[in-house]
Amino acid sequence: MRRELPLAICFIMGIIMTVQFFIPHAYSQWLFDNMLKWLIIVLTFAMILGILNLIKLHAQKVQHRRRDWLYSIVALFGISASLVTGFGWGIEADSPFMVLYDYVQIPMQATMFSLLAFFIASAAFRTFRARTLEATLLLVAAVVVMLGRVPLESVVGRWLPDLAEWILDYPNMAAKRGIMIGIGLGVISMALKIILGIERSWLGGGD
Amino acid sequence: MHVSTDIWIWIAAALTLCIYSFLYKDNPFYKFAEHLLVGVSAGYFFVIYFWNLIVPNLLTPVKNGFVTLFTGGGLTGDLAALVPGILGLIILTRLIPKIAWMSRWAIGFYFGAFQGIAITGYMQAFILAQIYGTFVTAANPVFSLTLFGNFFGDPGWARFVLATSGPLMIVGVICTLTYFFFSTEHKGVVGGVARVGIVFLMIGFGASFGYTVMARVSLLIGRLTFLLRDWLGIIS
């Protein structure tokens, strides 16, 4: 009951949603449209579960005074600030919730991502050694694309941005397509394994 | 130099500097900002999910359905939203260890339906569309004898690139796929083709790396502009 029923539900839903694609009927389309809405609702609850779990984790850390528990208070304060402003005043532009978003979340998020510029550059400096043909190609492609994005036209002419564009549009796209086709095949085989109950890790541990 | 008097600009600048302090080493200022970011983001998504997804897709239809039912309008399709609503609540049983197993029903429902949609969806978007895009671009075949004819009629670098880029794409996709084909040992012809695949992959990884670096650098420029213009007013 605890493991068989979820597997049966998964199998039935998987078969229904696969078969409906091949049935060109209004009811089939209705099922697809509504199922997308239903899945969004279930997924939203799953995401809310994740956030509730985060709150629980930090609350426990504070309760038991575990290592770095003071920072957990900061995290809980951040969550509370967003929840109070979001549910108290709504999410319209210029609301306290959006002010918090614009002046706290966005600056920190952008800064966090921009930090990567330093680390990626230092990693490149340490690893990009043109020792083999493959490493040289990697290095040359990276340098051309980087320089091609810099407005150097007046100095070196159009050839550099054009070459960068060509690399992105053709050899890069060819590699990406090969990878995407592989991903597609992988996802389909994994989907079949899940629907048929061969892959069951999503059930988790326990009874 | 016109230093900002807006308290929020000062807060944003202070948090920005707290995060950049990580470039020196891990420190309490960075940890403070890091935890605050996690908290604010989690709360932000909770609120956004509620207002943008739960309210229009669940609460409003259910409310309308009950209003219609109790005013004599009978059962309507709006009440069907109760099904995912109940499944969603069942997912939350994960937080109660004794009945956590019930959450598998909702996960099974979601997983099954999603995988069913994924089989056909991925077949269309990740396989058929990519194969089509490899051979046809903007409704024209990429391998065009006309383009080669143009090149041989009036040889030139631009015409050469135009004629050969499409076939190069086809070769690249086939070689990349061969590299990922492990049912045959990579020896002889297969090994050679796979090696060409590695060449394309390396160019692809390099290009992606360069692209990512430039995206991060533009974010960095954005943050420095904020600090120097919006906060300190040093630049205009």
Interface residues (C-beta under 8 A of the other chain):
Chain A: R2 R3 L5 P6 L7 A8 I9 C10 F11 I12 M13 G14 I15 I16 M17 T18 Q20 F21 F32 N34 M35 L36 K37 W38 L39 I40 I41 V42 L43 T44 F45 A46 M47 I48 L49 I51 L52 N53 L54 I55 K56 H58 D68 Y71 S72 V74 A75 L76 F77 G78 I79 S80 A81 S82 L83 G86 F87 G90 I91 F97 V99 L100 Y101 D102 Y103 V104 Q105 P107 M108 Q109 A110 T111 M112 F113 S114 L115 L116 A117 F118 I120 A121 A124 L133 E134 A135 L137 L138 L139 V140 A141 A142 V143 V144 V145 M146 R149 A164 W166 I167 L168 D169 Y170 P171 N172 M173 A174 A175 K176 R177 G178 I179 M180 I181 G182 I183 G184 L185 V187 I188 M190 A191 L192 I194 I195 W202 L203 G204 G206 D207
Chain B: W8 I9 I11 A12 A13 L15 T16 I19 Y20 F22 L23 K31 F32 A33 E34 H35 L36 L37 V38 G39 V40 S41 A42 G43 Y44 F45 F46 V47 I48 Y49 F50 W51 N52 L53 I54 N57 L58 A80 A81 V83 P84 G85 L87 G88 L89 I91 L92 R94 L95 A100 W101 R104 W105 A106 I107 G108 F109 Y110 F111 G112 A113 F114 Q115 G116 I117 A118 I119 T120 Y122 M123 A125 F126 I127 Q130 I131 G133 T134 V161 S165 L168 M169 I170 V171 G172 V173 C175 T176 L177 Y179 F180 G197 I198 V199 F200 L201 M202 I203 G204 F205 G206 A207 S208 F209 G210 Y211 T212 V213 M214 R216 V217 L219 L220 G222 R223 F226
